[in-house]
């Protein structure tokens, strides 16, 4: 998200403008971010309702996703407040008395958006953790740790870029700040790393599930559902083209940065919810009813999804899961080899 900075004041009256000026860019920002909020709300609600309907307990991935949504909602509300203070107007149109408040609220919004992004990626990684073993589990742990370190540093820079801290939004204070070029460079690195991890996590299920013995149509459906995060990665890469706005003082140029900064965690929440939503459309072939019996065994209870080789000349036997993994792949009567 953008870090709003302004030059030293030259006169209090210089920023007083016609209060009736039309904030077109601000209205565009409000429209887009509340559409994204609605989209995230729908998918997350469906995910949670699906687990309740199927009598499945909430796990850490659910709680991280709920936390991510809460942080995203706070960020969106703060952006709307910033629009009220003048976000989206040209620098010369923003009333001087609003400038400090707008800067402070914008910083808080950026902080919450980054936290939402980190927690949404953590949620999806934890979901993958439940169906991994061996080196893939360590890879997922590496992703969780590094994503939170990289994005955590980005979030911290929202507040720690200046000393005293208040100078980040009150530029009339004496103090110093990290060079804007350094901030922009790290934001670019963070966006690249974030997008790369989105795409990596989107393709990891292919490696995990490709050799699992299940119907091909079902397998492709599961993989496609778990690969939706690629769109969040694309958004992160596109966001890089808007990071130049960090070093500008004209808030009208920052709107796209705010939009993409909101769209990425929103899309990650959607992508993390999609695999669970497959259960809403699964139906028991024998009854034609939606499958919701939590007492049915779904997978053989092994530590993870893995391919176990038998003696030469025998078929491979596929062992899936840890215990609750029908929550990801769907109700499976068993993981035994198909004849």
C-alpha positions in Angstrom: 0.0 0.0 0.0 1.1 3.6 -0.5 2.9 5.6 2.1 1.7 9.1 1.7 4.2 11.9 2.2 4.1 15.6 1.6 6.6 18.4 1.4 7.2 20.8 4.3 4.2 23.2 4.6 4.6 26.6 3.0 1.4 28.1 4.4 -1.8 26.9 6.0 -4.1 28.6 3.5 -2.4 27.0 0.5 -4.3 23.8 1.0 -7.8 25.2 1.5 -9.9 24.4 -1.6 -13.5 24.4 -2.6 -15.2 21.8 -0.3 -17.6 20.9 -3.1 -14.9 19.4 -5.4 -15.8 16.1 -6.9 -13.5 13.2 -5.7 -14.0 11.0 -8.8 -11.0 8.8 -8.0 -12.1 8.4 -4.4 -15.5 7.2 -5.5 -13.9 4.7 -7.8 -11.7 3.4 -5.0 -14.7 3.0 -2.7 -16.7 1.2 -5.3 -13.9 -1.3 -6.1 -12.8 -2.1 -2.6 -16.4 -2.7 -1.3 -17.0 -5.0 -4.2 -13.9 -6.9 -3.2 -15.1 -6.9 0.4 -18.4 -8.4 -0.7 -16.7 -11.1 -2.7 -14.4 -12.1 0.1 -17.4 -12.1 2.5 -19.4 -14.4 0.3 -16.7 -17.0 -0.2 -15.5 -17.0 3.4 -19.0 -17.4 4.7 -19.7 -20.2 2.3 -16.5 -21.9 3.4 -17.4 -21.7 7.1 -21.0 -22.7 6.5 -19.8 -25.7 4.5 -17.7 -26.9 7.4 -20.5 -26.4 9.8 -22.9 -28.2 7.5 -20.5 -31.2 7.2 -19.9 -31.3 11.0 -16.2 -30.5 10.5 -14.3 -28.7 13.2 -12.5 -25.4 12.4 -8.8 -25.8 12.2 -5.9 -23.3 12.2 -6.2 -22.6 8.5 -9.8 -21.5 9.1 -8.9 -19.2 12.0 -6.0 -17.6 10.0 -8.4 -17.0 7.1 -11.0 -15.4 9.5 -8.2 -13.2 10.9 -7.1 -12.3 7.4 -10.7 -11.3 6.5 -11.0 -9.2 9.6 -7.8 -7.3 8.8 -8.9 -6.8 5.2 -12.2 -5.4 6.4 -10.5 -3.0 8.7 -8.2 -1.9 5.8 -11.2 -1.3 3.5 -13.0 0.8 6.2 -9.9 2.8 6.8 -9.5 3.5 3.0 -13.1 4.8 2.9 -12.2 7.1 5.8 -9.2 8.3 3.9 -11.4 9.0 0.9 -13.5 11.2 3.3 -10.3 13.1 4.2 -9.4 13.6 0.5 -7.7 10.5 -0.7 -8.0 10.5 -4.5 -7.8 14.2 -4.9 -4.8 16.1 -6.3 -2.4 17.2 -3.6 -3.4 20.9 -4.1 -7.1 20.1 -3.5 -6.7 18.4 -0.1 -7.6 20.8 2.8 -4.6 21.3 5.0 -6.5 20.3 8.1 -7.2 16.9 6.6 -3.7 16.0 5.4 -2.4 14.6 8.7 -5.5 12.5 9.3 -5.5 11.2 5.8 -1.8 10.2 6.0 -2.2 8.4 9.3 -5.3 6.5 8.2 -3.7 5.5 4.9 -0.7 4.1 6.8 -3.0 2.1 9.1 -4.9 0.8 6.1 -1.7 -0.3 4.4 -0.6 -2.1 7.5 -3.9 -4.0 7.8 -3.8 -5.0 4.1 -0.3 -6.4 4.4 -1.3 -8.4 7.6 -4.4 -9.7 5.8 -2.2 -10.8 2.9 0.3 -12.6 5.1 -2.4 -14.4 7.1 -4.3 -15.5 4.0 -1.2 -17.1 2.5 -0.5 -18.7 5.9 -4.0 -20.1 5.9 -3.7 -21.7 2.5 -0.2 -23.0 3.4 -1.6 -24.7 6.5 -4.3 -26.3 4.4 -1.6 -27.7 2.1 0.3 -28.8 5.2 -2.4 -31.3 6.0 -1.8 -33.3 2.8 1.9 -33.1 2.6 4.8 -35.2 3.9 8.6 -35.4 3.4 10.3 -32.6 1.5 7.0 -31.0 0.4 6.0 -30.4 4.1 9.4 -28.7 4.7 8.9 -26.6 1.6 5.5 -25.4 2.9 7.0 -24.6 6.3 9.7 -22.6 4.5 6.9 -20.7 2.6 5.0 -19.9 5.8 8.1 -18.6 7.6 9.5 -16.5 4.8 6.2 -15.0 3.6 5.5 -13.9 7.2 9.0 -12.5 7.6 9.0 -10.6 4.2 5.4 -9.3 4.6 5.9 -8.6 8.3 8.8 -6.4 7.5 6.7 -4.6 4.9 4.0 -4.0 7.5 6.5 -2.8 10.0 7.9 -0.3 7.5 4.5 1.4 7.4 5.1 2.7 10.9 8.9 2.5 11.4 10.0 4.4 8.2 10.5 7.6 10.2 11.8 8.6 13.6 10.0 9.8 15.5 7.2 7.5 14.3 4.7 10.3 14.1 6.7 12.0 11.4 5.4 9.4 9.0 2.1 11.3 9.0 3.0 14.6 10.6 5.8 16.0 8.5 5.9 19.2 10.5 7.9 17.3 13.2 11.6 17.3 13.3 13.2 14.0 12.5 14.4 11.7 9.7 12.9 9.1 7.4 14.2 6.2 5.4 14.8 7.2 1.8 11.7 6.8 -0.3 13.7 4.9 -2.9 14.6 2.3 -0.3 11.0 1.9 0.7 9.9 1.5 -2.9 12.6 -1.0 -3.6 11.6 -3.2 -0.7 7.9 -2.9 -1.6 8.8 -4.1 -5.1 10.8 -7.1 -3.7 7.9 -7.9 -1.4 5.4 -7.8 -4.2 7.6 -10.1 -6.4 8.1 -12.6 -3.5 4.5 -12.5 -2.6 3.3 -13.2 -6.2 5.9 -15.9 -6.6 4.7 -17.7 -3.5 1.1 -17.4 -4.7 2.0 -19.1 -7.9 4.2 -21.7 -6.2 1.4 -22.6 -3.8 -1.1 -22.8 -6.6 1.1 -25.4 -8.5 2.2 -27.4 -5.5 -1.1 -29.4 -5.4 -0.2 -30.7 -8.8 2.9 -32.4 -7.4 1.0 -33.6 -4.3 -2.1 -35.0 -6.0 -1.0 -36.0 -9.5 -0.1 -39.6 -8.5 -3.0 -40.1 -6.1 -5.2 -42.9 -7.4 -8.6 -41.3 -8.0 -10.8 -40.6 -11.0 -9.1 -38.3 -13.4 -12.1 -36.0 -13.6 -12.2 -35.7 -9.8 -8.4 -35.2 -9.6 -8.4 -32.4 -12.1 -11.3 -30.8 -10.3 -9.5 -30.8 -7.0 -6.2 -29.5 -8.5 -8.1 -26.7 -10.3 -9.8 -25.7 -7.1 -6.6 -25.6 -5.2 -4.8 -23.7 -8.0 -7.0 -20.6 -7.9 -4.3 -18.7 -6.0 -2.5 -18.1 -9.3 -4.8 -15.2 -9.8 -3.6 -13.6 -6.6 0.0 -14.0 -7.9 -0.9 -12.2 -11.1 -2.4 -9.3 -9.1 0.7 -9.1 -7.1 2.9 -8.8 -10.2 0.5 -6.2 -11.7 0.7 -4.2 -8.5 4.4 -3.7 -9.1 3.5 -1.3 -11.9 1.7 1.0 -9.4 4.5 1.1 -6.7 5.9 4.3 -8.1 3.0 6.1 -6.4 4.7 5.5 -3.1 7.1 8.4 -3.8 4.4 10.8 -5.1 2.5 13.4 -3.1 -0.5 13.5 -5.5 -2.9 11.1 -3.9 -4.9 10.9 -7.2 -2.1 8.7 -8.5 -2.2 6.3 -5.5 -5.7 4.9 -6.2 -4.6 2.0 -8.3 -2.0 1.0 -5.7 -4.7 0.9 -3.0 -7.0 -1.1 -5.3 -4.4 -3.7 -6.1 -3.2 -3.8 -2.5 -6.8 -4.7 -1.5 -7.4 -7.1 -4.4 -4.5 -9.4 -3.6 -5.6 -10.4 -0.1 -9.2 -10.5 -1.2 -8.4 -12.9 -4.1 -6.2 -15.0 -1.8 -9.2 -15.4 0.6 -11.4 -16.4 -2.3 -8.8 -18.9 -3.6 -8.3 -20.4 -0.1 -12.1 -20.9 0.2 -12.7 -22.5 -3.2 -11.4 -26.1 -2.4 -13.8 -26.4 0.6 -16.8 -25.1 -1.4 -16.6 -28.2 -3.7 -18.5 -30.0 -1.0 -21.6 -27.9 -1.6 -21.9 -29.5 -5.0 -20.9 -33.0 -4.2 -23.8 -35.5 -4.2 -24.0 -39.0 -3.1 -24.6 -41.0 -6.3 -26.8 -43.6 -4.6 -29.2 -41.1 -3.0 -28.8 -38.0 -5.1 -28.4 -36.0 -1.9 -25.5 -33.8 -0.9 -22.9 -35.8 1.0 -22.7 -34.6 4.6 -22.3 -37.7 6.7 -19.3 -37.0 8.9 -19.1 -40.6 10.0 -18.0 -42.0 6.6 -14.3 -42.8 6.4 -12.8 -40.7 3.7 -9.2 -41.6 3.4 -6.8 -44.2 4.8 -5.3 -42.6 7.9 -1.7 -42.2 7.2 0.6 -39.2 8.0 0.2 -37.7 4.5 -0.4 -38.2 0.9 2.3 -40.5 -0.5 3.0 -43.2 -3.0 4.2 -46.4 -1.6 5.9 -48.8 -3.9 5.2 -52.5 -3.5 7.4 -55.4 -4.6 8.3 -55.7 -8.2 5.4 -56.7 -10.4 2.8 -55.5 -8.0 0.7 -52.4 -8.4 1.3 -49.2 -6.4 -0.9 -48.5 -3.5 -1.8 -44.9 -2.7 -2.1 -43.8 0.9 -3.7 -40.5 1.5 -4.2 -37.9 4.1 -3.9 -36.9 7.4 -7.1 -37.6 9.2 -9.5 -34.9 8.1 -8.4 -34.5 4.5 -11.8 -35.0 2.9 -12.1 -31.4 3.9 -9.8 -30.6 1.0 -10.3 -33.3 -1.6 -13.9 -34.3 -1.1 -15.6 -37.4 0.4 -13.7 -40.4 -0.7 -14.9 -43.8 0.5 -11.4 -45.0 0.5 -8.0 -44.5 -1.0 -7.5 -48.0 -2.1 -6.3 -48.8 -5.6 -9.0 -48.7 -8.3 -9.4 -51.9 -10.2 
